[in-house]
């Protein structure tokens, strides 16, 4: 796919492989600052990966040019029948919904032309008006509200809950990967989050999810001390999981928390979060964040009870049926 002129003069969209990595740096610098200011999130590891792969001409995506200068970009990943829009960002001075949509549409066009992709997922944190904006390919689109929450450390210990004597928390070990994958598959069966992220729909998908969380920086740097697998003392079976990461030097993030369906409403989520937050604060984290699907009111109540506050609303976009 080559140059695509837009209606306004001086505007064009080109493939990322036709862009020098240094020409993208002003955009990545502003995006990194925006993530830090809005979410206390160090985006620089992700920005460095984008720079490296653009320099290698190994990243699929598009650049948005204004008068010959790069003012924005998008990139995507395709795997078998699914595409993932990894990011869309346009400089604030040049940003409009229509321009963002041009990048999104270019990605969707490319994935559809591939001929194999049937589904595309995205969770774009920095686009304008994420919940009520027009979007390309709207007939195939479903939009799910998501909430970014943050808790500030206050130096106070969270009290143990009723499940503390019922479960055994084992620190994360890679050897438990298969048990964790089976737990995720069971915990998200029929859950709305399994439609947002189809990796939750199967054990094989859950294995890929765990690999991504542990090895790649998209959700921060994996933090093993705040990651636990919970076991039911009576049966010895896994019943809960929490995974943590560091998204800045003193900011933690909960990348995953789930409880087996038959063990819910017994305080296991409380114990998982309490233990993870304690480890993060011991490490020196002054804040911890997480994201949750906005209609999951039970989870939001738990998080608010433990001191999390809603900070930002965003959207998960899922196109299906290509």
N, C-alpha and C positions, 0 to 999 in steps of 0.2 A: 504494500500500500504506500503510495507516494504522497506528494503534497496535496492537501485538501484546502482550498481557499475558502474563507468565510465571507460573510456578506460585507463586513467592514474592511476598508482598505488597510493593508499592512498587517493583516492577521492571517496566520496559517498554522496548520497542524502537520507535523512531520514525524516520522518514526524516530524513536530514541537512538537507533543505531546510526542516524545521520547527525547526531549531536555530540560535541566534545564534552567530556565530563566537566571540564573547567567552566564551560558556559552554563552549566546547571547549578554551579555553586551559590550564586546569589539567591536562587529559589530555595535551595536546601538550607542555607544559613537562616533565611527568614522563617522557614518551617520549623527548624530546630528551636529558634527563639520562641515561636508561637506555642509549641508543645511545652516548653519550660514555663512560660508565663501562664498558660491556661490550665495545665494539668500537673505541674511539677514533675515533668517527665523528660528525661534526657534522651532526645531523639537522635543524638549524634551517632550511635552505633548503626542504626538503620540508614542514616544519611551516608555514612561511610560505605556501607554495602551497596547502596544505589550508585554512588560515585564509582566504586570499583567495577561493578558490572557494566555500567554505561561505558566506562573506559575500555572494557574488553569487548564491547558490542555484544553483550550476552544477556541483556535485559529487554524483554518484550514490552513495548509501550510507546507512548507518544509524547512529544514536546509541543507546547503551545507557544508560538512565536508572535511577538508584537514588534513590528518594524525591524524584523531580523534578529531580535534578541529573545532569548528563552525567558518566558514569564510564567511558565508552569509546566507540569508534567503529569503523566499517569503511567502506571506499569501494571502488568498482569502476569499471572501464572496459569498455565493450563495443565491439568493432569487427567488423563483419560477423558471422561465425559463431563468434567467439571472445570470451570474457570474461576479464578479468584482475582478480583481487582484489589491489588495490594495498596495502592495509594492514588489519590488525586489531590494536587495542590497547585493553586495559582496565586501569585503575588497579590497581596491585599489591594494594591493600587490598581490592579488590572482585573480584579475578580468580579465576575457576575455569575448568576446561576446558568445563564445561557452558555457562557464560556466553559464553565465546569462541565456542563452537559455535553459540550462538543468533545471533550476528552473522554468522558464516559462512553459516549456513542461510538467514538473511534475504537475503543477497547472492545465493546460489545460487537461491533461490526467484524472486527478481526477474529474474535472467538467464534462467531457464527460462521464466518467464511471457512474456518478450520474444518467444519463438517462433522466433527466428532462431539463437540461440546453440546450438552443438553441443558446445563444448569450453570448459573453464575452467582457467586456470593460476594458480598462486600460489607465491610463495616468501616465507613470513612468518617473519621473523627472531625475533620476540619472543613467539610463542605458547608455551604450556606444553607440555612433553613432545611435541615435534613428530613424533617418529618412531614412537611406539607409542600414540598417543591415538586414541580413537574420533573419527570425523568424519562430518558429514552426507553423504548420498548416497553411502555407502561402496561400494555395488555398482558404481558408475561411476568409482571412485577408484583411482589408482595413486600410490604414495608412493616418492619417490626420496631417499635420504640425500645430504646435501650437507655440505661441510666448509668452515668459515671459517678461513683460515690467516693468520698474521702473521709478518713478518720485521722485526727491529730492526736499524737501521743500526749497523755496528760500525766504520766508518771504513776498512775494508779493501777493496781493489779485488778484484773477482771476476776470476779468470783467464779469458783468452780460450779458447774451445773449438775443436774441430777444424773447425767450420763457418765460422770467421771469414774464411777465405780463399775459401770457396766462394760466399758470399752477399754481396750489397750491401744495406745497410740505408738506406732512404730515409725521411727524416722525413715524418710524415703531412701530406698535403695533400688538401683536399677534392676536388681534381681526380682523385684516385685512388679515389674512392668506389666507382665501378663495378667496378674491378678487385678491390677489397677484398670487395665483395659476392659476386662470383663465387668468390673464394677461400673465403669462409665457407661458401657453398653446397656447394662441393666437399669442404671439410675435414670438415663435419659430416654428410655423406651416410652414413646407416646408423649414426650415432653416437648413444649414449643421450641426449646433450644435445639432440639434435634432437627428441626426444620431450618432453623437459621444456619446451623453448621451440620452438614450431613455426615461429618466424621463421627458424630455421636450415634449414628444409626446402626453401627456395626462394630464388632470387636476389632476387625481389621482397621477400620477408620479410627477407632480410639487409639490403636497402636501408633498410627501416623500422627495423631494429635499429640500424644505424649512425646514422641520423638521431636516434633516441632517445638514444643514448650521447653524441653530440656536443652536442645542444641542451638536454637536460633533466637535472635534478639527481638523479634517482633513484639513480644510481651515482656520485655526486659530480660535481664540476666538471671537464669535459674538460680534460686537460693535454696539449697538443700536443707539448711537448718530449720526453715519454716515450712517444710513439706512433710506431710505425715499420711500414712495409711492406717485407718482405724480398724480394729478387729473386735468382734463380739466375743467377750470372755466366755460366754456360755457355749457357743458353737465353734469358735475359732475361725469363723468366716469373715472376710473383709466386709465392712459395713459403711465405710466413709473414707473420703479422700480430700486432702487439701494440698495445693501446690502454690508455692510462693516464688516471687522474683524480686529483683531490685531494678527499678526503673530510673533511679538516680542514686547518688552515693548515700543519701539519707532518706530515701523514699522507697517503700516496699509496695508490692502489688500482689493481690490474690489472683492467680491466673486460673485456678480451678477449685471449686468446692462442690462436692456432691455426696449424697447419702443414699444408701440402698432403700428402695421403696418400702420394704417391710419394717425398716428401722426408723422411719421418719417420725417427727413430733415427739422424740424422746430426749432432745437436747444434744444430739450428737454434733449438729452443725455448730452449736454454741461452743462445745469443747474443741472442735477442730479450729475454729477461728480464735478462740482464747489462746490456744497453744501457739498458733502461728504468729499472732500479734505479739505475744510475749517474746518469742525468739527474735522478731524483727526489732522490737524496742531494745532488747539486750544488745543487738548488733549496733544500734545507734539510729534506727529509723525514726524520724520525727513525724512522718506521715505514712499512711498506708491507704492504697486505693483498691477499688474493685469495680467491675461492671456487672450489671444485672439486667435481664429483660424486664421492661417496665411493668408488665402485667403480673409479674411474679410477686404479688403483694406479701405473701408469707415470708419470702426471703428478704424483702426490703424491710419488713418489720424487725426481723432478727438483726439485720445490719444496723438499723437505726437504734435498736436497743443497746447495741455494743458501741455506739458512738459515731457511726458513719453518717455523713450528711450528703444529700444530693447536690452535685456540683454542675453537672452538664447533661443535657439530653442529646442523644444522637440516634442514628437509625442503622439497623441491619437491612440491607436490600438484597432480595433474592429473586432472580429471574429464572423461571423454570419452564420447560416445554419447548425449547428451541428445536 
